[in-house]
Amino acid sequence: MRPAALGGAPAFDEQLPLIRPSLATDDDLLAGIGAVLDSGMITNGAEVRRFERLVAEFLGVPNVVAVSNATTGLLLLLRCLDLNGPVVVPSFTFIASGHAVLWNGLPVVFADSDPRTATIDPSSLPDNGFSAILATHTYGSPCAVDELSARAERAGAVLLFDAAHGFGARYPDGSQVGAKGLAEVFSLSPTKTLTTGEGGLITTADDDLARQLRVAREYGNPGNYDSVLLGLNGRMTEIAALLGNSALPRFPGWLEQRHSLVERYVKSLADVPGLSFQEIPAGAVSSYKDFTVRVGSDFGLTRDELAACLRAERISTRPYFDPPLHRQSVYADVPTGPLPGTEELSRTMITLPLSTHLAAAAVDRVCDTIARVHEHSAAIAQTLRRTE
Ligand SMILES: *Cc1c(COP(=O)(O)O)cnc(C)c1O
């Protein structure tokens, strides 16, 4: 069979989406929605309290603060910490990690990422001159937490995690992502491993910080309308919390399913020349928010050429994260030295379809298609590069 890029029939009759949200729809959930609507309490009420309690138990952390989304969570967290110096962020991350810093009026310092792990490279951080590190558990794989802690301590800075991808991941010591640093912020948007439609969670062992965050998500109003900090409306709705409460008991099964699909991908793709995988730190467990593959030169086509081939096959992919933050227009004024790891990652990484309910047969077909594209890479390269 010829690849679609050479005129063959597409591998899929219908577009294969990159991600489908994991949702639990059953009669209990629908009855719960009815009960919330009847109660007249439709935001930041009993369901949100229950969700915070259940997540705290699930993650083994003392405090969970539910918010309307992770971007708001990051904004409020940085605001509550009252930082007075630059914040180190990897350039290889999603837009929101950097935006939260700029919205707080703080300078951003971009760090490089390790091309093997795709997480922030601790050795690329300056020795001092920053007030916080905000590191991302890229694709759901935990950052090098011990090295980052040591660097933060030496600089007198706080260590924070953008854990948007990390729900369900574990650090090498077995603790859940959510339990390290001064605070971690999860996203519950539809592409994440646990979703409530829109939503976010801040976890922290610091009781005072948790108290402050609860005030911050209510405009900074402690209850007497004398606002004590520049907060926002960051409340989670009751329906969102209900979705979370009904999803949580199913989450371990979903995670297992994700891992088995990733294993299937890795087994099939390991033999394709030029493809390699994100290294997960020894002993750690990734949540596999994304399954992302590196396209090396032995593949015979660039990452973008492979993406074009897969588009023709009706297979959705994303170049997460290209462009990286330091090459985006909003960040044009941030002084940045060379970031070779970031450049390599943003040029070579491709995210393949993965969701809890993705059929194993679909994974097999994606892998077969990629292998076939590789086999025809010389002819495809000729065609693509001629028409450019
Ligand atoms: C999705 C995402 C966010 C933003 O989450 P929202 O809940 O959509 O605000 C932040 N950081 C990273 C790394 C993300 O992937």
The ligand as an ORCA input file, in Angstrom:
! r2SCAN-3c Opt
* xyz 0 1
  C      -3.037     23.379     29.481
  C      -1.860     24.013     30.112
  C      -1.972     25.147     30.926
  C      -3.237     25.939     31.007
  O      -4.298     25.272     31.581
  P      -5.751     25.913     31.542
  O      -6.507     25.085     32.516
  O      -6.245     25.733     30.137
  O      -5.665     27.335     31.924
  C      -0.855     25.602     31.595
  N       0.336     25.019     31.446
  C       0.504     23.940     30.642
  C       1.863     23.322     30.551
  C      -0.581     23.426     29.930
  O      -0.408     22.398     29.094
*
